[in-house]
Amino acid sequence: QVQLVESGGGLVQAGGSLRLSCAASGNIFSDNIMGWYRQAPGKQRELVATLTNGVWTNYAGSVKGRFAISRDNAKNRVYLQMNSLKPEDTAVYYCYSRRVSSTNPSWGQGTQVTVSS
């Protein structure tokens, strides 16, 4: 199992930027998917961005061109750079990890991002 701890959330004005960080520890394998999901009040958790095997990225249409996911293998961290933030980006953001061959993911505890208009 992988343990994930997020940081970097906070309150920002619309148009601003934040960078989320996720520190991973435990059984970390190179063949994995790491990424970010978010959940707004009253809504289902949704995919934001994922990074497969450290190479292939996938973004939700609503964040494409504004958010960027990256990974630092030496530090076992994955980042989400969020630019041009909008009030609709307000949510709890969760770090996510699972092996490509597994259906059993690990989740972080979440970090709140609030974008004011």
C-alpha positions in Angstrom: 0.0 0.0 0.0 1.1 3.6 -0.7 0.6 6.4 1.8 -0.1 9.8 0.3 -0.1 13.2 2.0 -1.2 16.3 0.2 -0.2 19.9 0.8 -0.5 23.3 -0.8 -4.2 24.0 -0.8 -5.6 27.3 0.3 -7.6 30.4 -0.6 -6.8 32.2 -3.8 -8.5 34.8 -5.9 -9.9 34.0 -9.4 -7.1 34.2 -11.9 -4.5 33.2 -9.3 -2.3 30.1 -9.0 -1.6 27.3 -6.6 0.7 24.3 -6.6 -0.4 21.2 -4.8 2.1 18.6 -3.7 1.6 15.0 -2.8 4.3 13.0 -0.9 4.2 9.3 -1.5 5.7 6.6 0.7 5.4 2.8 1.0 5.4 0.4 -1.9 6.0 2.7 -4.8 6.4 1.0 -8.2 7.5 2.5 -11.5 4.4 1.1 -13.3 1.8 3.2 -11.6 -0.7 5.9 -12.2 -0.5 8.9 -9.9 -2.8 11.8 -10.1 -5.4 14.2 -8.7 -9.1 14.0 -8.2 -11.4 16.6 -6.7 -14.7 16.8 -5.0 -16.9 19.9 -4.7 -19.7 20.1 -2.2 -22.7 18.1 -3.4 -20.9 16.7 -6.3 -19.2 13.4 -7.2 -15.4 13.0 -7.0 -14.0 13.7 -10.5 -10.7 13.2 -12.2 -8.5 16.2 -12.6 -5.2 14.9 -14.0 -3.2 11.7 -14.0 0.3 10.7 -14.9 0.9 7.1 -16.0 4.3 5.5 -15.7 5.7 9.0 -15.3 5.1 9.7 -18.9 1.5 9.8 -20.2 -0.7 12.6 -18.9 -4.5 12.8 -18.9 -6.5 15.9 -18.0 -10.1 16.7 -17.5 -11.4 19.0 -20.2 -12.2 21.7 -17.7 -8.6 22.1 -16.6 -6.7 21.4 -19.8 -4.4 24.2 -20.6 -4.6 25.6 -17.1 -3.3 22.8 -14.9 -0.1 20.7 -15.2 0.8 17.5 -13.5 4.4 16.6 -12.9 6.4 14.1 -10.8 9.7 14.1 -9.0 10.8 10.5 -8.7 13.8 11.3 -6.5 11.5 12.9 -3.9 8.5 10.5 -4.5 6.3 13.5 -5.1 3.7 14.4 -7.6 2.6 18.0 -8.2 -0.4 19.8 -9.6 0.3 23.3 -10.9 -2.9 25.2 -11.1 -3.1 28.5 -13.1 -5.9 30.8 -14.1 -8.0 29.4 -11.3 -11.7 29.8 -11.4 -14.4 29.7 -8.7 -15.6 26.4 -10.1 -12.2 24.9 -9.3 -13.2 25.1 -5.6 -13.1 21.6 -4.2 -11.2 19.2 -1.9 -8.3 17.9 -4.0 -7.2 14.3 -3.4 -4.0 12.6 -4.4 -4.4 9.2 -6.0 -2.1 6.3 -6.8 -2.4 2.7 -8.0 -0.4 0.2 -9.9 -1.4 0.0 -13.6 -2.2 -3.7 -13.0 -4.3 -3.1 -9.9 -7.9 -1.9 -9.3 -7.1 -1.0 -5.7 -6.0 2.7 -5.4 -4.6 4.6 -2.5 -5.9 8.0 -1.6 -4.6 11.0 0.4 -6.7 12.8 3.0 -7.4 15.7 0.7 -6.5 19.4 0.7 -9.0 22.2 0.3 -8.7 24.7 -2.6 -11.0 27.7 -2.5 -11.1 30.2 -5.3 -12.9 33.5 -4.6 -14.5 35.6 -7.3 
